[in-house]
Each structure stands twice: as C-alpha cells, then as structure tokens.
Amino acid sequence: MQIILIQDVNNLGGANEVVTVKNGYARNFLIPRKMAVEASPSNLKQLEERLKQIRKKEEKMMAEINRVIEVLNSSAIKIGAKTGTSGKIFGAVTNVQVARAIREQKGYEVDRRKIHIIDEIKELGTFKARVDFGNGHETEIELEIVPE
C-alpha cells in the first residue's frame, strides 16, 4: 500500500515522502496515529502543492540570506572596546558584542550563536569572524576593533 508520510517515521522516511508499506501497518498503525495518509490521487495533488510552496519559501529564504551576506561583506564592522595605554582590550570581544554591532550598523538581526570568532580578540586591530546561516551558507566578516 502506498502512503504519504505526514511526519518523520523512524526506519521508514521523512515527512512529505511517498512510501510503500504493508496494508496492516498502514491501516492499523500509521493512519490512525495521524503519521500518514493514503496516497490517493487527491492527496498526491495536495502533496505536490505543499512541496511547491515549500520550494518557493526556501527560494525566498535563500534570496534573503544572500542579501544579508552581501550587506555583511560590504564593509568592516566597527566595534568599540575599552583599552589600556598599550592597546590591549580590557577583557575580550565576544559574539554578543559582534551581534549587537551588526544590528546597529547593518540593520540585520543575527543570532549570536551563529557567529564564531576565528581568533580570540584581545587587542585593537582587524579580525575575522564567521557567520553560519545553516544549510552550508556561511560567510566571513571583517571586524575592526577601535578604541572607545
């Protein structure tokens, strides 16, 4: 019997997949628990439409990610830090400060957990950080640490 999975099922498949299972497994377990529906022509059309909408949403999200990457790479992000007389920073620059600077200077909200500072920042100068947007989309941004 062919069914369309509504949610991920271990050892069977992921959501929105058409799979073939035994009749009893589908009728007695998957369908009553709302894990799957029968693969009728109308349900297959609904699945097609749902997949089309998911693709459109992903394309829109990818365009937004590319626009954010362009804006982040356009210029260095300046971060002010309190320093001593030798140019050393009191403490270190963290990803929270980088996220705040991106929000203030570029106008985009980036989650601090997606920012990875490559080298520890303990002095003034230019450094690099990596922003990971998921799905293999990441970019390196330039951070310019200036005295406050």
FENVEN-V111007 format. One record per residue. D_FIRST is the distance of its C-alpha to the first C-alpha in Angstrom with 2 decimals. Layout:
d_first->{D_FIRST/D_FIRST}
//
This chain:
d_first->{0.00/3.79/6.50/10.25/12.41/15.58/17.54/17.91/16.19/18.08/16.76/13.52/14.86/17.06/17.09/15.98/13.63/10.30/8.30/5.41/5.47/5.84/5.46/9.11/9.32/7.49/9.43/12.52/13.16/11.79/11.82/15.13/16.75/16.17/14.69/11.68/10.78/8.04/8.31/10.56/13.59/15.94/14.11/13.94/17.66/18.44/16.98/19.17/22.11/21.72/21.70/24.70/26.54/25.96/27.38/30.35/31.07/31.03/33.36/35.68/35.75/36.52/39.35/40.74/40.63/42.43/45.03/45.67/46.04/48.56/50.56/50.62/51.83/54.44/57.12/57.85/57.31/60.60/60.65/63.92/64.85/67.94/69.90/72.98/75.94/74.46/71.29/69.05/66.58/66.88/63.49/60.65/58.49/55.01/51.70/52.39/55.53/53.71/51.03/53.85/55.72/52.69/52.24/55.97/56.62/53.45/51.99/48.51/47.07/45.76/44.49/46.99/44.33/43.32/46.91/48.03/51.74/52.29/55.84/57.43/59.68/63.06/65.49/66.06/64.64/61.49/58.27/54.60/51.49/47.81/45.44/41.72/39.41/36.19/33.71/36.53/38.92/42.27/45.89/49.28/51.82/55.55/57.37/61.10/62.78/66.05/68.69/68.43}
//
